[in-house]
Amino acid sequence: MTPIASIYEIQSAVLDLQRYRQSKDKVVFVRAQERYEQWVDRFFRENVKVVEPEKRNICLHDVDYFLKLLESTIEYYRFN
């Protein structure tokens, strides 16, 4: 899988998780958060030479920031 294809897969999964991360059911929320963290970890593991690891913590707490980072990383791969 290309880096861009992988990022699109992560992006799609994160967007799908959003409704579960907003659930009032604690079990559903916790499981969705765990899956979200796994996607964030995968992104940083696969893009270690492109993205600063310090941004991981921000991404864990800010989905919008993470989605923007995904987009900017796609742009990086397109032009490099």
PyMOL Python script that loads the backbone (N, CA, C, O; Angstrom):
from pymol import cmd

cmd.read_pdbstr("""\
ATOM      1  N   MET A   1       0.843  -1.173   0.000  1.00  0.00           N
ATOM      2  CA  MET A   1       0.000   0.000   0.000  1.00  0.00           C
ATOM      3  C   MET A   1       0.894   1.245   0.000  1.00  0.00           C
ATOM      4  O   MET A   1       1.877   1.318   0.737  1.00  0.00           O
ATOM      5  N   THR A   2       0.543   2.194  -0.817  1.00  0.00           N
ATOM      6  CA  THR A   2       1.318   3.438  -0.869  1.00  0.00           C
ATOM      7  C   THR A   2       1.036   4.275   0.390  1.00  0.00           C
ATOM      8  O   THR A   2       0.016   4.090   1.054  1.00  0.00           O
ATOM      9  N   PRO A   3       1.950   5.191   0.703  1.00  0.00           N
ATOM     10  CA  PRO A   3       1.698   6.056   1.873  1.00  0.00           C
ATOM     11  C   PRO A   3       0.390   6.838   1.758  1.00  0.00           C
ATOM     12  O   PRO A   3      -0.328   6.998   2.744  1.00  0.00           O
ATOM     13  N   ILE A   4       0.085   7.322   0.561  1.00  0.00           N
ATOM     14  CA  ILE A   4      -1.141   8.094   0.382  1.00  0.00           C
ATOM     15  C   ILE A   4      -2.366   7.207   0.576  1.00  0.00           C
ATOM     16  O   ILE A   4      -3.328   7.623   1.220  1.00  0.00           O
ATOM     17  N   ALA A   5      -2.346   6.003   0.034  1.00  0.00           N
ATOM     18  CA  ALA A   5      -3.473   5.079   0.209  1.00  0.00           C
ATOM     19  C   ALA A   5      -3.671   4.739   1.685  1.00  0.00           C
ATOM     20  O   ALA A   5      -4.803   4.656   2.162  1.00  0.00           O
ATOM     21  N   SER A   6      -2.591   4.546   2.387  1.00  0.00           N
ATOM     22  CA  SER A   6      -2.672   4.257   3.812  1.00  0.00           C
ATOM     23  C   SER A   6      -3.280   5.429   4.580  1.00  0.00           C
ATOM     24  O   SER A   6      -4.107   5.228   5.469  1.00  0.00           O
ATOM     25  N   ILE A   7      -2.876   6.635   4.242  1.00  0.00           N
ATOM     26  CA  ILE A   7      -3.422   7.821   4.914  1.00  0.00           C
ATOM     27  C   ILE A   7      -4.915   7.947   4.630  1.00  0.00           C
ATOM     28  O   ILE A   7      -5.689   8.285   5.526  1.00  0.00           O
ATOM     29  N   TYR A   8      -5.323   7.681   3.394  1.00  0.00           N
ATOM     30  CA  TYR A   8      -6.756   7.731   3.082  1.00  0.00           C
ATOM     31  C   TYR A   8      -7.528   6.675   3.881  1.00  0.00           C
ATOM     32  O   TYR A   8      -8.645   6.929   4.331  1.00  0.00           O
ATOM     33  N   GLU A   9      -6.942   5.514   4.053  1.00  0.00           N
ATOM     34  CA  GLU A   9      -7.581   4.470   4.855  1.00  0.00           C
ATOM     35  C   GLU A   9      -7.738   4.940   6.311  1.00  0.00           C
ATOM     36  O   GLU A   9      -8.795   4.761   6.916  1.00  0.00           O
ATOM     37  N   ILE A  10      -6.692   5.530   6.855  1.00  0.00           N
ATOM     38  CA  ILE A  10      -6.731   6.054   8.225  1.00  0.00           C
ATOM     39  C   ILE A  10      -7.781   7.154   8.330  1.00  0.00           C
ATOM     40  O   ILE A  10      -8.579   7.170   9.267  1.00  0.00           O
ATOM     41  N   GLN A  11      -7.778   8.061   7.379  1.00  0.00           N
ATOM     42  CA  GLN A  11      -8.726   9.166   7.381  1.00  0.00           C
ATOM     43  C   GLN A  11     -10.174   8.652   7.365  1.00  0.00           C
ATOM     44  O   GLN A  11     -11.017   9.126   8.126  1.00  0.00           O
ATOM     45  N   SER A  12     -10.440   7.704   6.510  1.00  0.00           N
ATOM     46  CA  SER A  12     -11.783   7.138   6.413  1.00  0.00           C
ATOM     47  C   SER A  12     -12.204   6.476   7.725  1.00  0.00           C
ATOM     48  O   SER A  12     -13.334   6.650   8.180  1.00  0.00           O
ATOM     49  N   ALA A  13     -11.300   5.726   8.319  1.00  0.00           N
ATOM     50  CA  ALA A  13     -11.598   5.043   9.582  1.00  0.00           C
ATOM     51  C   ALA A  13     -11.861   6.044  10.700  1.00  0.00           C
ATOM     52  O   ALA A  13     -12.781   5.862  11.498  1.00  0.00           O
ATOM     53  N   VAL A  14     -11.062   7.090  10.756  1.00  0.00           N
ATOM     54  CA  VAL A  14     -11.232   8.111  11.800  1.00  0.00           C
ATOM     55  C   VAL A  14     -12.570   8.820  11.633  1.00  0.00           C
ATOM     56  O   VAL A  14     -13.267   9.069  12.616  1.00  0.00           O
ATOM     57  N   LEU A  15     -12.927   9.143  10.408  1.00  0.00           N
ATOM     58  CA  LEU A  15     -14.221   9.791  10.174  1.00  0.00           C
ATOM     59  C   LEU A  15     -15.377   8.865  10.564  1.00  0.00           C
ATOM     60  O   LEU A  15     -16.375   9.322  11.122  1.00  0.00           O
ATOM     61  N   ASP A  16     -15.249   7.592  10.278  1.00  0.00           N
ATOM     62  CA  ASP A  16     -16.278   6.623  10.673  1.00  0.00           C
ATOM     63  C   ASP A  16     -16.396   6.505  12.190  1.00  0.00           C
ATOM     64  O   ASP A  16     -17.487   6.286  12.715  1.00  0.00           O
ATOM     65  N   LEU A  17     -15.292   6.649  12.881  1.00  0.00           N
ATOM     66  CA  LEU A  17     -15.292   6.529  14.345  1.00  0.00           C
ATOM     67  C   LEU A  17     -15.922   7.724  15.045  1.00  0.00           C
ATOM     68  O   LEU A  17     -16.311   7.622  16.209  1.00  0.00           O
ATOM     69  N   GLN A  18     -16.026   8.841  14.363  1.00  0.00           N
ATOM     70  CA  GLN A  18     -16.471  10.071  15.013  1.00  0.00           C
ATOM     71  C   GLN A  18     -17.799   9.914  15.750  1.00  0.00           C
ATOM     72  O   GLN A  18     -17.932  10.382  16.880  1.00  0.00           O
ATOM     73  N   ARG A  19     -18.767   9.274  15.138  1.00  0.00           N
ATOM     74  CA  ARG A  19     -20.081   9.154  15.798  1.00  0.00           C
ATOM     75  C   ARG A  19     -19.997   8.325  17.066  1.00  0.00           C
ATOM     76  O   ARG A  19     -20.740   8.559  18.019  1.00  0.00           O
ATOM     77  N   TYR A  20     -19.081   7.344  17.079  1.00  0.00           N
ATOM     78  CA  TYR A  20     -18.912   6.516  18.273  1.00  0.00           C
ATOM     79  C   TYR A  20     -18.144   7.251  19.364  1.00  0.00           C
ATOM     80  O   TYR A  20     -18.370   7.025  20.553  1.00  0.00           O
ATOM     81  N   ARG A  21     -17.245   8.123  18.960  1.00  0.00           N
ATOM     82  CA  ARG A  21     -16.475   8.894  19.938  1.00  0.00           C
ATOM     83  C   ARG A  21     -17.337   9.957  20.608  1.00  0.00           C
ATOM     84  O   ARG A  21     -16.951  10.514  21.636  1.00  0.00           O
ATOM     85  N   GLN A  22     -18.489  10.238  20.037  1.00  0.00           N
ATOM     86  CA  GLN A  22     -19.412  11.210  20.621  1.00  0.00           C
ATOM     87  C   GLN A  22     -20.554  10.529  21.365  1.00  0.00           C
ATOM     88  O   GLN A  22     -21.492  11.187  21.814  1.00  0.00           O
ATOM     89  N   SER A  23     -20.472   9.220  21.491  1.00  0.00           N
ATOM     90  CA  SER A  23     -21.526   8.451  22.155  1.00  0.00           C
ATOM     91  C   SER A  23     -21.584   8.764  23.647  1.00  0.00           C
ATOM     92  O   SER A  23     -20.569   9.033  24.290  1.00  0.00           O
ATOM     93  N   LYS A  24     -22.794   8.721  24.168  1.00  0.00           N
ATOM     94  CA  LYS A  24     -22.977   8.917  25.608  1.00  0.00           C
ATOM     95  C   LYS A  24     -22.751   7.617  26.371  1.00  0.00           C
ATOM     96  O   LYS A  24     -22.592   7.621  27.592  1.00  0.00           O
ATOM     97  N   ASP A  25     -22.738   6.517  25.645  1.00  0.00           N
ATOM     98  CA  ASP A  25     -22.455   5.216  26.253  1.00  0.00           C
ATOM     99  C   ASP A  25     -20.951   5.119  26.490  1.00  0.00           C
ATOM    100  O   ASP A  25     -20.167   5.117  25.541  1.00  0.00           O
ATOM    101  N   LYS A  26     -20.556   5.042  27.740  1.00  0.00           N
ATOM    102  CA  LYS A  26     -19.134   5.066  28.109  1.00  0.00           C
ATOM    103  C   LYS A  26     -18.347   3.936  27.449  1.00  0.00           C
ATOM    104  O   LYS A  26     -17.222   4.146  26.996  1.00  0.00           O
ATOM    105  N   VAL A  27     -18.931   2.742  27.393  1.00  0.00           N
ATOM    106  CA  VAL A  27     -18.231   1.596  26.789  1.00  0.00           C
ATOM    107  C   VAL A  27     -17.967   1.849  25.309  1.00  0.00           C
ATOM    108  O   VAL A  27     -16.877   1.575  24.808  1.00  0.00           O
ATOM    109  N   VAL A  28     -18.956   2.366  24.626  1.00  0.00           N
ATOM    110  CA  VAL A  28     -18.809   2.666  23.196  1.00  0.00           C
ATOM    111  C   VAL A  28     -17.746   3.744  22.998  1.00  0.00           C
ATOM    112  O   VAL A  28     -16.882   3.625  22.130  1.00  0.00           O
ATOM    113  N   PHE A  29     -17.819   4.793  23.812  1.00  0.00           N
ATOM    114  CA  PHE A  29     -16.843   5.873  23.704  1.00  0.00           C
ATOM    115  C   PHE A  29     -15.419   5.376  23.941  1.00  0.00           C
ATOM    116  O   PHE A  29     -14.511   5.697  23.174  1.00  0.00           O
ATOM    117  N   VAL A  30     -15.223   4.594  25.001  1.00  0.00           N
ATOM    118  CA  VAL A  30     -13.876   4.115  25.343  1.00  0.00           C
ATOM    119  C   VAL A  30     -13.323   3.234  24.227  1.00  0.00           C
ATOM    120  O   VAL A  30     -12.156   3.362  23.857  1.00  0.00           O
ATOM    121  N   ARG A  31     -14.146   2.349  23.696  1.00  0.00           N
ATOM    122  CA  ARG A  31     -13.685   1.471  22.607  1.00  0.00           C
ATOM    123  C   ARG A  31     -13.348   2.292  21.362  1.00  0.00           C
ATOM    124  O   ARG A  31     -12.349   2.025  20.693  1.00  0.00           O
ATOM    125  N   ALA A  32     -14.166   3.277  21.054  1.00  0.00           N
ATOM    126  CA  ALA A  32     -13.895   4.130  19.888  1.00  0.00           C
ATOM    127  C   ALA A  32     -12.610   4.923  20.102  1.00  0.00           C
ATOM    128  O   ALA A  32     -11.830   5.098  19.166  1.00  0.00           O
ATOM    129  N   GLN A  33     -12.381   5.398  21.310  1.00  0.00           N
ATOM    130  CA  GLN A  33     -11.157   6.137  21.609  1.00  0.00           C
ATOM    131  C   GLN A  33      -9.930   5.240  21.460  1.00  0.00           C
ATOM    132  O   GLN A  33      -8.895   5.672  20.953  1.00  0.00           O
ATOM    133  N   GLU A  34     -10.051   3.998  21.901  1.00  0.00           N
ATOM    134  CA  GLU A  34      -8.933   3.051  21.742  1.00  0.00           C
ATOM    135  C   GLU A  34      -8.611   2.834  20.272  1.00  0.00           C
ATOM    136  O   GLU A  34      -7.445   2.832  19.878  1.00  0.00           O
ATOM    137  N   ARG A  35      -9.655   2.649  19.457  1.00  0.00           N
ATOM    138  CA  ARG A  35      -9.439   2.458  18.018  1.00  0.00           C
ATOM    139  C   ARG A  35      -8.833   3.721  17.396  1.00  0.00           C
ATOM    140  O   ARG A  35      -7.949   3.633  16.544  1.00  0.00           O
ATOM    141  N   TYR A  36      -9.307   4.881  17.819  1.00  0.00           N
ATOM    142  CA  TYR A  36      -8.766   6.139  17.316  1.00  0.00           C
ATOM    143  C   TYR A  36      -7.269   6.234  17.623  1.00  0.00           C
ATOM    144  O   TYR A  36      -6.473   6.596  16.756  1.00  0.00           O
ATOM    145  N   GLU A  37      -6.899   5.912  18.841  1.00  0.00           N
ATOM    146  CA  GLU A  37      -5.490   5.956  19.226  1.00  0.00           C
ATOM    147  C   GLU A  37      -4.658   4.980  18.398  1.00  0.00           C
ATOM    148  O   GLU A  37      -3.506   5.268  18.072  1.00  0.00           O
ATOM    149  N   GLN A  38      -5.227   3.839  18.060  1.00  0.00           N
ATOM    150  CA  GLN A  38      -4.510   2.888  17.206  1.00  0.00           C
ATOM    151  C   GLN A  38      -4.279   3.459  15.819  1.00  0.00           C
ATOM    152  O   GLN A  38      -3.213   3.257  15.236  1.00  0.00           O
ATOM    153  N   TRP A  39      -5.260   4.169  15.282  1.00  0.00           N
ATOM    154  CA  TRP A  39      -5.088   4.795  13.963  1.00  0.00           C
ATOM    155  C   TRP A  39      -4.037   5.900  14.011  1.00  0.00           C
ATOM    156  O   TRP A  39      -3.223   6.033  13.097  1.00  0.00           O
ATOM    157  N   VAL A  40      -4.060   6.689  15.081  1.00  0.00           N
ATOM    158  CA  VAL A  40      -3.048   7.746  15.246  1.00  0.00           C
ATOM    159  C   VAL A  40      -1.662   7.112  15.329  1.00  0.00           C
ATOM    160  O   VAL A  40      -0.727   7.569  14.670  1.00  0.00           O
ATOM    161  N   ASP A  41      -1.531   6.079  16.123  1.00  0.00           N
ATOM    162  CA  ASP A  41      -0.242   5.396  16.261  1.00  0.00           C
ATOM    163  C   ASP A  41       0.238   4.838  14.929  1.00  0.00           C
ATOM    164  O   ASP A  41       1.415   4.953  14.587  1.00  0.00           O
ATOM    165  N   ARG A  42      -0.672   4.237  14.183  1.00  0.00           N
ATOM    166  CA  ARG A  42      -0.291   3.693  12.870  1.00  0.00           C
ATOM    167  C   ARG A  42       0.212   4.809  11.958  1.00  0.00           C
ATOM    168  O   ARG A  42       1.235   4.653  11.290  1.00  0.00           O
ATOM    169  N   PHE A  43      -0.499   5.928  11.928  1.00  0.00           N
ATOM    170  CA  PHE A  43      -0.073   7.054  11.086  1.00  0.00           C
ATOM    171  C   PHE A  43       1.339   7.506  11.444  1.00  0.00           C
ATOM    172  O   PHE A  43       2.176   7.694  10.562  1.00  0.00           O
ATOM    173  N   PHE A  44       1.602   7.679  12.730  1.00  0.00           N
ATOM    174  CA  PHE A  44       2.925   8.152  13.138  1.00  0.00           C
ATOM    175  C   PHE A  44       4.001   7.101  12.907  1.00  0.00           C
ATOM    176  O   PHE A  44       5.141   7.445  12.596  1.00  0.00           O
ATOM    177  N   ARG A  45       3.664   5.858  13.050  1.00  0.00           N
ATOM    178  CA  ARG A  45       4.621   4.782  12.798  1.00  0.00           C
ATOM    179  C   ARG A  45       4.981   4.719  11.306  1.00  0.00           C
ATOM    180  O   ARG A  45       6.146   4.541  10.951  1.00  0.00           O
ATOM    181  N   GLU A  46       3.985   4.865  10.453  1.00  0.00           N
ATOM    182  CA  GLU A  46       4.212   4.759   9.008  1.00  0.00           C
ATOM    183  C   GLU A  46       4.847   6.021   8.412  1.00  0.00           C
ATOM    184  O   GLU A  46       5.430   5.967   7.329  1.00  0.00           O
ATOM    185  N   ASN A  47       4.740   7.133   9.100  1.00  0.00           N
ATOM    186  CA  ASN A  47       5.226   8.407   8.555  1.00  0.00           C
ATOM    187  C   ASN A  47       6.272   9.043   9.454  1.00  0.00           C
ATOM    188  O   ASN A  47       6.361  10.266   9.561  1.00  0.00           O
ATOM    189  N   VAL A  48       7.057   8.199  10.093  1.00  0.00           N
ATOM    190  CA  VAL A  48       8.036   8.660  11.079  1.00  0.00           C
ATOM    191  C   VAL A  48       9.047   9.646  10.494  1.00  0.00           C
ATOM    192  O   VAL A  48       9.547  10.510  11.215  1.00  0.00           O
ATOM    193  N   LYS A  49       9.355   9.532   9.210  1.00  0.00           N
ATOM    194  CA  LYS A  49      10.339  10.424   8.593  1.00  0.00           C
ATOM    195  C   LYS A  49       9.720  11.711   8.050  1.00  0.00           C
ATOM    196  O   LYS A  49      10.429  12.598   7.576  1.00  0.00           O
ATOM    197  N   VAL A  50       8.395  11.802   8.124  1.00  0.00           N
ATOM    198  CA  VAL A  50       7.694  12.944   7.541  1.00  0.00           C
ATOM    199  C   VAL A  50       7.047  13.832   8.605  1.00  0.00           C
ATOM    200  O   VAL A  50       6.981  15.050   8.445  1.00  0.00           O
ATOM    201  N   VAL A  51       6.578  13.228   9.672  1.00  0.00           N
ATOM    202  CA  VAL A  51       5.816  13.959  10.693  1.00  0.00           C
ATOM    203  C   VAL A  51       6.577  13.939  12.015  1.00  0.00           C
ATOM    204  O   VAL A  51       7.122  12.910  12.415  1.00  0.00           O
ATOM    205  N   GLU A  52       6.606  15.082  12.682  1.00  0.00           N
ATOM    206  CA  GLU A  52       7.306  15.158  13.968  1.00  0.00           C
ATOM    207  C   GLU A  52       6.538  14.375  15.029  1.00  0.00           C
ATOM    208  O   GLU A  52       5.332  14.567  15.183  1.00  0.00           O
ATOM    209  N   PRO A  53       7.212  13.506  15.755  1.00  0.00           N
ATOM    210  CA  PRO A  53       6.538  12.678  16.759  1.00  0.00           C
ATOM    211  C   PRO A  53       5.879  13.489  17.877  1.00  0.00           C
ATOM    212  O   PRO A  53       4.964  12.998  18.539  1.00  0.00           O
ATOM    213  N   GLU A  54       6.330  14.706  18.088  1.00  0.00           N
ATOM    214  CA  GLU A  54       5.751  15.551  19.140  1.00  0.00           C
ATOM    215  C   GLU A  54       4.288  15.882  18.851  1.00  0.00           C
ATOM    216  O   GLU A  54       3.530  16.197  19.768  1.00  0.00           O
ATOM    217  N   LYS A  55       3.897  15.812  17.597  1.00  0.00           N
ATOM    218  CA  LYS A  55       2.520  16.132  17.224  1.00  0.00           C
ATOM    219  C   LYS A  55       1.541  15.020  17.591  1.00  0.00           C
ATOM    220  O   LYS A  55       0.328  15.227  17.562  1.00  0.00           O
ATOM    221  N   ARG A  56       2.051  13.859  17.929  1.00  0.00           N
ATOM    222  CA  ARG A  56       1.184  12.726  18.273  1.00  0.00           C
ATOM    223  C   ARG A  56       0.255  13.057  19.430  1.00  0.00           C
ATOM    224  O   ARG A  56      -0.943  12.778  19.375  1.00  0.00           O
ATOM    225  N   ASN A  57       0.808  13.649  20.468  1.00  0.00           N
ATOM    226  CA  ASN A  57       0.013  13.973  21.653  1.00  0.00           C
ATOM    227  C   ASN A  57      -1.121  14.938  21.319  1.00  0.00           C
ATOM    228  O   ASN A  57      -2.236  14.786  21.818  1.00  0.00           O
ATOM    229  N   ILE A  58      -0.841  15.911  20.490  1.00  0.00           N
ATOM    230  CA  ILE A  58      -1.882  16.855  20.067  1.00  0.00           C
ATOM    231  C   ILE A  58      -2.977  16.104  19.316  1.00  0.00           C
ATOM    232  O   ILE A  58      -4.167  16.325  19.542  1.00  0.00           O
ATOM    233  N   CYS A  59      -2.560  15.220  18.426  1.00  0.00           N
ATOM    234  CA  CYS A  59      -3.519  14.459  17.621  1.00  0.00           C
ATOM    235  C   CYS A  59      -4.412  13.571  18.477  1.00  0.00           C
ATOM    236  O   CYS A  59      -5.588  13.383  18.162  1.00  0.00           O
ATOM    237  N   LEU A  60      -3.871  13.033  19.537  1.00  0.00           N
ATOM    238  CA  LEU A  60      -4.671  12.164  20.409  1.00  0.00           C
ATOM    239  C   LEU A  60      -5.828  12.916  21.053  1.00  0.00           C
ATOM    240  O   LEU A  60      -6.840  12.313  21.410  1.00  0.00           O
ATOM    241  N   HIS A  61      -5.686  14.217  21.200  1.00  0.00           N
ATOM    242  CA  HIS A  61      -6.706  15.005  21.884  1.00  0.00           C
ATOM    243  C   HIS A  61      -7.477  15.942  20.964  1.00  0.00           C
ATOM    244  O   HIS A  61      -8.419  16.600  21.405  1.00  0.00           O
ATOM    245  N   ASP A  62      -7.094  16.011  19.699  1.00  0.00           N
ATOM    246  CA  ASP A  62      -7.739  16.947  18.777  1.00  0.00           C
ATOM    247  C   ASP A  62      -7.907  16.286  17.406  1.00  0.00           C
ATOM    248  O   ASP A  62      -6.978  16.253  16.600  1.00  0.00           O
ATOM    249  N   VAL A  63      -9.093  15.768  17.164  1.00  0.00           N
ATOM    250  CA  VAL A  63      -9.362  15.051  15.911  1.00  0.00           C
ATOM    251  C   VAL A  63      -9.229  15.982  14.710  1.00  0.00           C
ATOM    252  O   VAL A  63      -8.684  15.592  13.678  1.00  0.00           O
ATOM    253  N   ASP A  64      -9.722  17.205  14.841  1.00  0.00           N
ATOM    254  CA  ASP A  64      -9.644  18.137  13.712  1.00  0.00           C
ATOM    255  C   ASP A  64      -8.195  18.401  13.323  1.00  0.00           C
ATOM    256  O   ASP A  64      -7.863  18.458  12.139  1.00  0.00           O
ATOM    257  N   TYR A  65      -7.344  18.560  14.313  1.00  0.00           N
ATOM    258  CA  TYR A  65      -5.918  18.761  14.047  1.00  0.00           C
ATOM    259  C   TYR A  65      -5.342  17.539  13.325  1.00  0.00           C
ATOM    260  O   TYR A  65      -4.573  17.673  12.373  1.00  0.00           O
ATOM    261  N   PHE A  66      -5.724  16.351  13.792  1.00  0.00           N
ATOM    262  CA  PHE A  66      -5.233  15.122  13.169  1.00  0.00           C
ATOM    263  C   PHE A  66      -5.686  15.035  11.711  1.00  0.00           C
ATOM    264  O   PHE A  66      -4.896  14.678  10.837  1.00  0.00           O
ATOM    265  N   LEU A  67      -6.930  15.354  11.450  1.00  0.00           N
ATOM    266  CA  LEU A  67      -7.431  15.291  10.076  1.00  0.00           C
ATOM    267  C   LEU A  67      -6.694  16.288   9.171  1.00  0.00           C
ATOM    268  O   LEU A  67      -6.407  15.987   8.012  1.00  0.00           O
ATOM    269  N   LYS A  68      -6.395  17.461   9.703  1.00  0.00           N
ATOM    270  CA  LYS A  68      -5.628  18.448   8.932  1.00  0.00           C
ATOM    271  C   LYS A  68      -4.199  17.954   8.690  1.00  0.00           C
ATOM    272  O   LYS A  68      -3.634  18.163   7.616  1.00  0.00           O
ATOM    273  N   LEU A  69      -3.631  17.308   9.685  1.00  0.00           N
ATOM    274  CA  LEU A  69      -2.279  16.753   9.529  1.00  0.00           C
ATOM    275  C   LEU A  69      -2.266  15.659   8.467  1.00  0.00           C
ATOM    276  O   LEU A  69      -1.317  15.557   7.690  1.00  0.00           O
ATOM    277  N   LEU A  70      -3.307  14.850   8.434  1.00  0.00           N
ATOM    278  CA  LEU A  70      -3.412  13.817   7.392  1.00  0.00           C
ATOM    279  C   LEU A  70      -3.410  14.475   6.013  1.00  0.00           C
ATOM    280  O   LEU A  70      -2.692  14.040   5.113  1.00  0.00           O
ATOM    281  N   GLU A  71      -4.213  15.522   5.853  1.00  0.00           N
ATOM    282  CA  GLU A  71      -4.290  16.212   4.564  1.00  0.00           C
ATOM    283  C   GLU A  71      -2.947  16.831   4.173  1.00  0.00           C
ATOM    284  O   GLU A  71      -2.526  16.731   3.021  1.00  0.00           O
ATOM    285  N   SER A  72      -2.287  17.461   5.121  1.00  0.00           N
ATOM    286  CA  SER A  72      -1.000  18.087   4.794  1.00  0.00           C
ATOM    287  C   SER A  72       0.063  17.045   4.460  1.00  0.00           C
ATOM    288  O   SER A  72       0.956  17.303   3.653  1.00  0.00           O
ATOM    289  N   THR A  73      -0.029  15.875   5.075  1.00  0.00           N
ATOM    290  CA  THR A  73       0.922  14.807   4.772  1.00  0.00           C
ATOM    291  C   THR A  73       0.669  14.239   3.382  1.00  0.00           C
ATOM    292  O   THR A  73       1.611  13.896   2.668  1.00  0.00           O
ATOM    293  N   ILE A  74      -0.591  14.141   3.001  1.00  0.00           N
ATOM    294  CA  ILE A  74      -0.921  13.710   1.634  1.00  0.00           C
ATOM    295  C   ILE A  74      -0.326  14.693   0.636  1.00  0.00           C
ATOM    296  O   ILE A  74       0.274  14.286  -0.359  1.00  0.00           O
ATOM    297  N   GLU A  75      -0.490  15.981   0.900  1.00  0.00           N
ATOM    298  CA  GLU A  75       0.082  17.002   0.017  1.00  0.00           C
ATOM    299  C   GLU A  75       1.600  16.883  -0.059  1.00  0.00           C
ATOM    300  O   GLU A  75       2.183  17.038  -1.132  1.00  0.00           O
ATOM    301  N   TYR A  76       2.235  16.611   1.062  1.00  0.00           N
ATOM    302  CA  TYR A  76       3.685  16.428   1.072  1.00  0.00           C
ATOM    303  C   TYR A  76       4.075  15.294   0.123  1.00  0.00           C
ATOM    304  O   TYR A  76       4.985  15.454  -0.691  1.00  0.00           O
ATOM    305  N   TYR A  77       3.397  14.154   0.222  1.00  0.00           N
ATOM    306  CA  TYR A  77       3.737  13.012  -0.634  1.00  0.00           C
ATOM    307  C   TYR A  77       3.462  13.305  -2.100  1.00  0.00           C
ATOM    308  O   TYR A  77       4.188  12.824  -2.969  1.00  0.00           O
ATOM    309  N   ARG A  78       2.448  14.069  -2.384  1.00  0.00           N
ATOM    310  CA  ARG A  78       2.125  14.395  -3.788  1.00  0.00           C
ATOM    311  C   ARG A  78       3.203  15.245  -4.440  1.00  0.00           C
ATOM    312  O   ARG A  78       3.479  15.098  -5.631  1.00  0.00           O
ATOM    313  N   PHE A  79       3.810  16.130  -3.666  1.00  0.00           N
ATOM    314  CA  PHE A  79       4.760  17.069  -4.259  1.00  0.00           C
ATOM    315  C   PHE A  79       6.221  16.704  -4.015  1.00  0.00           C
ATOM    316  O   PHE A  79       7.115  17.446  -4.422  1.00  0.00           O
ATOM    317  N   ASN A  80       6.476  15.584  -3.362  1.00  0.00           N
ATOM    318  CA  ASN A  80       7.872  15.179  -3.114  1.00  0.00           C
ATOM    319  C   ASN A  80       8.153  13.800  -3.635  1.00  0.00           C
ATOM    320  O   ASN A  80       9.275  13.309  -3.509  1.00  0.00           O
TER     321      ASN A  80
END
""", "prot")
cmd.dss("prot")
cmd.show_as("cartoon", "prot")
cmd.util.cbc("prot")
cmd.orient("prot")
